[in-house]
Amino acid sequence: MPQLSPMSWVLVVSLVLVCLTFFMTVTWWWVTTKYSIKHPSKKKYAKHSKKIIFKWSKEWKDGL
């Protein structure tokens, strides 16, 4: 391990945490824009199912 002063280690750890936070935020935004929860209307239910169906998809497809 390199010999860094304590303040340098604080800066290195802070930089890693900032990068990790940025990566997690970008990933979260990408996932929430790519996938959205679709709440189907009563007409969109499968004919054989009486349950409310939540589909993680860009488009709702009948007949799952």
Backbone torsions as a table, in degrees:
resi	resn	phi	psi	omega
1	MET	NA	139.7	179.4
2	PRO	-67.7	152.3	179.4
3	GLN	-88.2	96.4	178.8
4	LEU	-112.0	152.4	176.6
5	SER	-71.3	159.7	179.8
6	PRO	-56.9	-37.3	179.4
7	MET	-66.5	-36.5	177.6
8	SER	-64.7	-39.3	177.9
9	TRP	-64.9	-37.2	177.0
10	VAL	-62.2	-42.5	178.9
11	LEU	-66.2	-40.9	179.4
12	VAL	-63.9	-47.1	179.9
13	VAL	-64.3	-39.7	177.6
14	SER	-62.3	-42.3	178.5
15	LEU	-63.2	-42.3	178.1
16	VAL	-62.8	-42.6	179.0
17	LEU	-65.3	-38.4	177.4
18	VAL	-64.8	-44.4	178.7
19	CYS	-63.8	-41.2	178.5
20	LEU	-63.8	-43.1	177.8
21	THR	-62.8	-43.0	177.7
22	PHE	-61.5	-46.3	179.6
23	PHE	-61.1	-44.2	-179.8
24	MET	-65.4	-38.7	179.0
25	THR	-66.2	-45.3	179.2
26	VAL	-63.9	-41.8	178.3
27	THR	-63.0	-43.0	179.1
28	TRP	-62.2	-45.2	177.7
29	TRP	-61.9	-40.7	-179.3
30	TRP	-64.1	-44.0	-179.2
31	VAL	-67.0	-42.5	-177.7
32	THR	-70.9	-25.9	176.3
33	THR	-84.2	-28.3	-179.6
34	LYS	-77.8	-41.2	-178.2
35	TYR	-115.1	138.8	175.4
36	SER	-138.2	150.1	179.5
37	ILE	-80.3	125.1	177.6
38	LYS	-101.7	125.5	175.9
39	HIS	-100.1	102.5	-175.4
40	PRO	-69.0	144.5	174.3
41	SER	-74.8	173.3	-177.6
42	LYS	-61.0	-27.9	-179.5
43	LYS	-72.9	-20.3	-175.4
44	LYS	-90.7	-3.3	-179.2
45	TYR	-67.1	149.0	172.3
46	ALA	-65.6	142.5	-174.2
47	LYS	-62.7	-31.9	-176.7
48	HIS	-89.4	-4.7	-175.5
49	SER	-112.9	138.8	176.6
50	LYS	-107.8	3.2	-178.3
51	LYS	-87.5	155.3	172.8
52	ILE	-76.4	130.8	-175.9
53	ILE	-108.8	129.0	173.5
54	PHE	-111.8	123.4	-176.3
55	LYS	-115.0	125.7	174.8
56	TRP	-88.7	99.3	-177.4
57	SER	-165.9	163.8	173.7
58	LYS	-73.6	-36.8	-177.2
59	GLU	-128.3	145.5	176.4
60	TRP	-82.7	133.9	178.2
61	LYS	-122.8	129.1	177.9
62	ASP	-73.5	152.3	172.7
63	GLY	82.6	5.0	178.6
64	LEU	12.0	NA	NA
